[in-house]
Amino acid sequence: MLSTIIIVAILYMILILGIGFYGRKYSKSFKSFISMNKEGGILLISGSCIGACIGNGFVVGGAGEGSLYGLAGATFGIAVACTALVAGLFLSNFVYKHQYSSLAEYTKKRYNSDVPGLFYVFATTFSYLGLFGAQLMAGKVLFSSLGLDPTIGVIVIALVVFIYSQLAGIWGTYASSVVQVIVIILGLLCTIIVIFANGGIEAIENAVQAGTAPVGALDFSGITWEEAIAISLPVILGMATGQEFFVRIGTAKSAKAARSAHLLSFIVMVPLAIMPAFIGVYGASLYGTTGDGVFFTVIMNTLPAIVAALIISAVLAAVMSSISVCYSTIDSVVINDFMEGVFKKEISDSRKKQYSLIMNILLTVIAVILAIESGTIIGLLNEFFSILAAACFVPFVGGILWKKGSAFGAGLASIVGMLVVVLGWIGVPLPSLAGTFPLICGAIAFIIGSYIKPIQERD
């Protein structure tokens, strides 16, 4: 099995690197590297959306949550799917019509100030570092499942992804995502079919009777509604206001293509989210395995070696696409929104690529440390998406809904929202209110700040 996985993984990675190399022709300039000159059709945009979403957290983390909370372990995956719904229904037309390349560009035009955008740049960079680290944990979990050093797994994945990202640009990332999405979907379906054929439902029911199955093994009772909202809200609000969706919408041929692609992504991802959770339930019931490693345990013990190796390779390759999006996202907000936007200094294309390379090396090192030191994939993702939602949602939506909202109010909302999240991290007892407390505090700060320093005054 191990030799088969290694051989198939190497061949698969060569294929993906080949796609990335081909994508260089669409990434000759820094602008095309992060926007592919608005050539994205429905298939490419939808594939990239699904590919970016069904990486390590969606598949491996979803199975891990399923092994602990039953089908309710799909909550994170369903929340991720809902971000595509939000993008399709509410963001695509708005972002494409105004040609916003980022939330920082929106806040600058809306509030006539660079200040709110600075908080967005910070929150985006910080949260996408967490996303990067969580994706690298796929290597950690896989190597651990194979009885190998998990630290080496993290480092190997990080090096491969770094090389890939420097070749691919956004076009190569999106194109390879389409391939990975197809393989992962077929792999998940194959796994579910084999589990059913092997009497998986009966095995789970027997485990339920024996008390060895996770709570809510075959229903969604494993977590409360309040817990489900607390898990989902930061993900939906954080991702929907994140740079990734602005970039993806901006690469589309038209607003209609962007809207249709994201709605299609939502339709595909909702049933997909339940599959990893079910695989986790099966793994916990039959093998007694819980946590993030259960996905690889089931795959390697249920499927033929060649099929298992292909699915594992596709999951790792999806991790590559997700991390490549992290690179392009952080490059965009730091170089375009911060360096050029704040300092009002045009940077040459060659210098941008140099800055991008330096940043990507630094990001990779930090993300490797995060992946090695962190516990669970979903836990890490939720913590960092909480910061993104707290910093960005109120200034974005508040600016659209309330014309009196000011730059001072927007900045104060970001500061207060992030502060509340951090206080929760360090153990300060705060009300949860199903995860809405940081947003409520941010909204109050937005209103108060806007009255203290109204928008009529140039911020």
C-alpha positions in Angstrom: 0.0 0.0 0.0 2.7 2.5 1.0 4.7 2.0 -2.2 1.5 2.3 -4.3 0.6 5.6 -2.6 4.1 7.0 -3.2 4.2 6.0 -6.9 0.7 7.3 -7.6 1.3 10.5 -5.6 4.5 11.2 -7.5 2.8 10.7 -10.9 -0.2 12.7 -9.9 1.9 15.6 -8.6 3.8 15.6 -11.9 0.5 16.0 -13.7 -0.5 18.9 -11.5 2.9 20.5 -11.8 2.5 20.1 -15.6 -0.7 22.0 -15.5 0.9 24.7 -13.4 3.8 24.9 -15.9 1.3 25.3 -18.7 -0.5 28.0 -16.7 2.7 30.1 -16.9 1.6 31.4 -20.3 -1.4 33.0 -18.5 0.8 34.4 -15.7 3.4 36.5 -17.5 2.7 39.6 -15.5 1.9 40.0 -11.8 -1.6 41.2 -12.7 -2.3 38.1 -14.8 -0.7 35.9 -12.1 -3.4 36.9 -9.7 -6.3 37.6 -12.1 -5.8 35.6 -15.4 -7.0 38.6 -17.4 -10.7 37.9 -16.7 -10.9 34.7 -18.8 -12.7 32.5 -16.3 -15.8 30.6 -17.5 -18.4 28.8 -15.4 -16.5 25.5 -15.3 -13.1 27.0 -14.4 -14.6 29.4 -11.7 -16.8 26.7 -10.2 -14.0 24.1 -10.3 -11.7 26.6 -8.5 -14.3 27.4 -5.9 -15.0 23.8 -5.1 -11.3 22.9 -5.3 -10.4 25.6 -2.9 -13.2 24.6 -0.5 -12.9 20.8 -0.4 -9.3 20.7 0.7 -8.0 19.4 4.0 -10.7 20.9 6.2 -13.7 19.9 4.2 -12.6 16.3 3.5 -10.1 15.2 6.1 -11.4 17.5 8.8 -15.0 16.7 8.0 -14.3 13.0 8.4 -12.6 13.7 11.7 -15.6 15.6 13.0 -17.9 12.9 11.8 -16.0 10.3 13.9 -16.7 12.5 16.9 -20.2 14.0 16.3 -21.8 11.8 13.7 -23.4 13.3 10.6 -23.3 16.7 12.4 -19.6 16.6 11.6 -20.6 17.9 8.2 -21.5 21.3 9.7 -18.2 22.9 8.7 -18.4 21.6 5.1 -22.0 22.8 4.8 -21.0 26.2 6.1 -18.2 26.3 3.5 -20.8 25.5 0.8 -23.0 28.3 2.0 -20.2 30.8 1.4 -20.5 30.0 -2.3 -24.3 30.6 -2.0 -23.7 34.0 -0.5 -21.2 34.8 -3.2 -23.6 33.8 -5.9 -26.7 35.6 -4.6 -25.2 38.7 -3.0 -21.6 39.4 -4.0 -21.1 38.5 -7.6 -23.1 41.3 -9.2 -22.0 43.9 -6.7 -18.3 43.1 -6.8 -18.1 42.6 -10.6 -20.2 45.8 -11.3 -17.8 48.0 -9.3 -14.7 46.0 -10.3 -13.5 45.7 -6.7 -10.3 43.7 -6.5 -10.5 43.4 -2.7 -12.5 44.5 0.3 -9.8 47.1 1.0 -10.6 48.7 -2.3 -14.2 48.8 -1.4 -13.7 50.3 2.0 -11.3 52.9 0.5 -13.9 54.1 -2.0 -16.9 53.8 0.5 -15.3 55.5 3.5 -12.9 57.7 1.6 -10.0 56.5 3.8 -7.2 53.8 3.7 -7.6 53.1 7.4 -10.4 50.5 7.3 -8.5 48.7 4.6 -5.5 48.3 6.8 -7.5 46.2 9.2 -8.7 44.1 6.3 -5.1 43.6 5.1 -4.0 42.5 8.6 -7.0 40.2 9.2 -6.8 38.6 5.8 -3.0 37.9 6.1 -3.5 36.6 9.6 -6.5 34.4 8.8 -5.1 33.0 5.6 -1.9 32.0 7.5 -4.2 29.9 9.6 -5.9 28.4 6.5 -2.4 27.7 5.1 -1.4 25.9 8.3 -4.6 23.9 8.4 -4.1 22.7 4.8 -0.5 21.6 5.6 -1.9 19.4 8.3 -3.0 17.0 5.6 0.6 15.9 5.3 0.9 15.7 9.0 -2.2 13.4 9.3 -1.3 11.3 6.3 2.3 10.6 7.4 1.0 9.8 10.9 -1.6 7.3 9.5 1.2 5.6 7.5 3.4 5.4 10.6 5.9 8.0 9.4 7.1 11.2 11.0 4.3 13.7 10.7 6.7 16.7 10.8 8.4 15.4 7.7 4.9 15.2 6.1 4.2 18.9 6.8 7.6 19.9 5.4 7.3 17.8 2.2 3.8 19.1 1.4 5.0 22.7 2.1 8.0 22.4 -0.3 5.9 20.8 -3.1 3.2 23.5 -2.8 5.7 26.3 -2.8 7.3 25.1 -6.0 3.9 24.6 -7.6 2.6 28.0 -6.6 5.5 29.8 -8.1 4.7 28.1 -11.5 1.0 28.1 -11.7 -0.4 31.5 -11.0 -4.2 31.8 -10.6 -5.0 30.1 -14.0 -2.9 27.0 -13.2 -4.5 26.9 -9.7 -8.0 27.0 -11.1 -7.3 24.5 -13.9 -5.7 21.9 -11.6 -8.7 22.5 -9.2 -11.1 21.2 -11.8 -9.0 18.0 -12.1 -8.9 17.5 -8.4 -12.6 18.2 -7.9 -13.5 15.4 -10.4 -11.1 12.9 -8.8 -12.2 13.7 -5.2 -15.9 13.6 -6.1 -15.5 10.2 -7.8 -13.3 9.0 -4.9 -15.9 10.0 -2.3 -18.7 8.4 -4.2 -16.6 5.2 -4.7 -15.9 5.1 -1.0 -19.5 5.5 0.0 -20.6 2.8 -2.5 -18.0 0.3 -1.2 -19.0 1.1 2.4 -22.7 0.4 1.6 -21.7 -2.8 -0.3 -19.7 -4.0 2.7 -22.7 -3.6 5.0 -21.6 -0.3 6.4 -25.0 0.8 7.7 -25.4 -2.4 9.6 -22.0 -2.1 11.1 -22.8 1.5 12.2 -26.1 0.4 13.7 -24.4 -2.4 15.6 -21.9 0.0 16.9 -24.7 2.4 18.0 -26.3 -0.5 20.0 -23.0 -1.4 21.5 -22.4 2.2 22.4 -19.2 2.5 20.4 -20.4 4.7 17.6 -20.2 8.5 17.8 -23.3 10.4 19.2 -25.7 11.1 16.3 -24.0 8.5 14.1 -26.8 8.5 11.5 -28.4 11.8 12.2 -27.5 15.4 13.1 -28.0 15.3 16.8 -24.3 15.2 17.6 -24.2 18.9 18.3 -26.7 21.5 19.3 -28.1 24.2 17.0 -26.3 26.8 18.9 -23.0 25.0 18.4 -23.8 24.5 14.7 -24.3 28.3 14.3 -21.2 29.1 16.3 -19.2 26.8 13.9 -20.8 28.0 10.8 -21.1 31.8 11.3 -17.4 32.7 11.4 -16.8 30.5 8.3 -19.6 31.9 6.2 -19.0 35.6 7.2 -15.3 35.3 7.2 -14.9 33.5 3.8 -17.7 35.5 2.1 -15.8 38.8 2.9 -12.4 37.3 2.3 -10.1 38.2 -0.6 -10.5 34.8 -2.2 -14.1 35.5 -3.4 -13.2 39.0 -4.7 -10.3 37.5 -6.7 -12.4 34.7 -8.1 -15.3 37.0 -9.1 -12.8 39.3 -10.7 -11.3 36.6 -12.8 -14.7 35.7 -14.4 -15.7 36.6 -17.9 -18.9 38.3 -16.7 -21.0 38.8 -13.5 -23.4 36.2 -14.8 -20.6 33.6 -15.1 -19.4 34.4 -11.6 -22.9 34.1 -10.2 -23.7 30.9 -12.0 -20.4 29.3 -11.1 -20.8 30.0 -7.4 -24.4 28.8 -7.3 -23.3 25.6 -9.1 -20.5 25.2 -6.5 -23.0 25.4 -3.6 -25.3 22.8 -5.2 -22.4 20.4 -5.6 -20.8 20.9 -2.2 -23.8 20.4 0.1 -24.2 16.7 -0.6 -20.4 16.3 -0.7 -20.1 17.8 2.8 -22.1 14.9 4.2 -19.9 12.2 2.6 -16.7 12.8 4.7 -18.7 12.9 7.9 -20.3 9.5 7.0 -16.9 8.1 6.3 -15.8 9.3 9.7 -18.8 7.7 11.4 -17.9 4.4 9.6 -14.3 4.6 10.6 -15.1 5.2 14.2 -17.7 2.4 14.3 -15.6 -0.2 12.5 -12.0 0.6 13.3 -12.4 2.6 16.5 -10.5 5.5 15.0 -11.4 9.0 15.8 -9.9 12.4 14.8 -8.5 13.7 11.6 -6.7 10.5 10.7 -9.9 8.5 10.3 -10.3 9.5 6.6 -7.0 8.0 5.6 -7.7 4.9 7.8 -11.0 4.2 6.1 -9.6 4.9 2.6 -6.6 2.6 3.0 -8.6 -0.2 4.6 -11.6 -0.1 2.4 -10.6 0.6 -1.1 -8.2 -1.2 -3.5 -4.7 0.2 -3.2 -4.6 2.0 -6.5 -8.0 3.7 -5.9 -7.0 4.7 -2.3 -3.7 6.1 -3.6 -5.5 8.2 -6.3 -7.9 9.6 -3.7 -5.1 10.5 -1.3 -3.1 12.1 -4.1 -6.2 14.2 -5.1 -6.8 15.3 -1.6 -3.1 16.4 -1.3 -3.3 18.1 -4.6 -6.5 19.9 -3.5 -4.4 21.1 -0.6 -1.9 22.5 -3.1 -4.7 24.5 -4.8 -6.0 25.8 -1.5 -2.5 26.9 -0.4 -1.8 28.4 -3.8 -4.9 30.5 -3.3 -3.6 31.6 0.1 -0.4 32.8 -1.6 -2.2 34.8 -4.3 -4.6 36.2 -1.8 -1.9 37.5 0.6 0.2 38.7 -2.3 -2.7 40.7 -3.6 -3.7 42.4 -0.3 -0.2 43.1 0.9 1.3 44.3 -2.4 -1.8 45.9 -4.1 -3.8 47.1 -1.1 -1.1 47.9 1.4 2.2 48.7 -0.5 0.6 50.5 -3.4 -2.7 51.5 -1.9 -1.5 53.0 1.3 1.9 54.4 0.2 0.6 55.6 -3.1 3.7 54.4 -4.9 3.5 52.3 -8.1 5.7 49.2 -7.9 7.2 47.6 -11.1 6.0 44.2 -12.1 9.4 42.7 -11.6 9.7 44.2 -8.1 6.2 42.8 -7.2 7.3 39.3 -8.2 10.4 39.7 -6.0 8.3 40.9 -3.0 5.9 38.0 -3.7 8.7 35.4 -3.6 10.0 36.8 -0.3 6.6 36.9 1.3 5.8 33.4 0.2 8.9 32.0 1.7 8.1 33.7 5.0 4.5 32.6 4.9 5.6 29.0 4.2 7.9 28.9 7.3 5.2 30.3 9.6 2.5 28.0 8.2 4.8 25.0 8.7 5.2 25.9 12.4 1.4 26.4 12.8 0.7 23.0 11.2 3.2 21.2 13.4 2.0 22.8 16.6 -1.8 22.8 16.1 -4.3 20.2 17.3 -7.3 19.7 15.0 -7.8 21.0 11.4 -11.4 22.4 12.0 -10.4 24.0 15.3 -7.5 25.9 13.6 -9.7 27.0 10.7 -12.5 28.2 13.0 -10.2 30.3 15.1 -8.7 32.2 12.2 -12.0 32.6 10.3 -13.4 34.2 13.5 -10.8 36.9 13.2 -11.6 37.5 9.6 -15.3 37.7 10.2 -14.9 40.0 13.2 -12.7 42.4 11.3 -14.4 42.5 7.9 -18.1 41.7 8.0 -19.5 44.8 9.9 -17.5 47.4 7.9 -18.5 45.7 4.6 -22.2 45.1 5.2 -22.6 48.2 7.5 -21.1 50.4 4.7 -23.7 49.1 2.2 -26.7 49.2 4.5 -26.0 52.5 6.5 -25.0 55.5 4.5 -23.9 57.4 7.7 -21.3 54.8 8.5 -17.8 56.4 8.7 -14.2 55.3 8.4 -13.7 55.9 12.1 -16.7 53.7 12.8 -15.5 51.0 10.4 -12.0 50.9 12.0 -13.4 50.9 15.5 -15.7 48.0 14.5 -12.7 45.9 13.3 -10.7 46.7 16.4 -13.5 45.8 18.8 -14.5 42.7 16.9 -11.0 41.3 16.8 -10.4 42.2 20.4 -13.4 40.2 21.5 -12.3 37.2 19.6 -8.8 37.4 21.1 -10.2 37.8 24.6 -12.2 34.6 24.0 -9.0 32.8 22.9 -7.1 33.6 26.1 -10.0 32.4 28.3 -11.9 35.6 29.3 -15.5 34.5 30.0 -17.7 36.1 27.4 -21.3 35.3 26.2 -21.4 33.2 23.1 -24.8 34.0 21.6 -24.1 31.3 19.0 -20.9 32.9 17.9 -22.4 36.3 17.2 -21.0 38.2 20.2 -17.9 39.6 18.4 -20.2 40.8 15.5 -22.7 42.4 17.9 -19.9 44.3 19.7 -18.4 45.3 16.3 -21.8 46.6 15.1 -22.3 48.7 18.3 -18.8 50.1 17.9 -19.5 50.9 14.2 -22.6 52.9 15.1 -20.9 54.7 18.1 -17.8 55.5 16.1 -19.7 56.8 13.1 -21.6 59.2 15.4 -18.4 60.3 17.2 -16.7 61.1 13.9 -19.2 61.3 11.1 -18.5 60.6 7.5 -18.8 64.3 6.6 -15.4 64.8 8.0 -12.7 63.5 5.7 -11.0 60.6 7.5 
